[in-house]
Amino acid sequence: MRKSARSVFVFSIYLFVLGAILVVAPGILIRLFKFPEPDYLWIRIVGMLVILLGFYYSHAALADLKAFFGWTVIARSAVLLFFITFVLVGLAPPVLVLFGLVDFAAAVWTFFALRSEART
């Protein structure tokens, strides 16, 4: 598995774990990060969507879909920008930025992996 595929595959594991927590025990994250009490149906639906994103990421990594990897760099970087904006306009607590930083760090990993592969 190439470095870029590995970076996307590892991110898919993060998505599977996060999604499973949101589906099965969303209260854990809610209390841990001091988020306001949500509608637990909607948080579970978001968890299901995160799991499905994990499915796409893992299968794209296994199929070595390099174009997909580049797209994810853009999308995962945008997550951080959205989360910072949500915090700045008062829609979310600052701790939300931590989740965006995970996405951004993973995007940076994929970016540099793609760049090093392009050189070889």
JOSULUR-V317496 format. One line per field, one symbol per residue. ss: DSSP state (~ for helix, > for strand, _ for the rest). psi: psi as a letter, one per 40 degrees, with the letter a starting at -180 (. if undefined). burial: 1 if it has 9 or more other ideal C-beta (glycine too) atoms within 8 Angstrom, else 0. Layout:
BEGIN
ss=???
psi=???
burial=???
END
This chain:
BEGIN
ss=__~~~~~~~~~~~~~~~~~~~~~~_~~~~~~~_______~~~~~~~~~~~~~~~~~~~~~~~___~~~~~~~~~~~~~~~~~~~~~~~_______~~~~~~~~~~~~~~~~~~~~~~~~_
psi=hiddddddddddddddddddddddgdddddddefiihihdddddddddddddddddddddddefgdddddddddddddddddddddddeeeiidddddddddddddddddddddddddd.
burial=000111111111111101111110010011001010010000110111111111111101110001011101111110111111011000001001101111110110111011011000
END
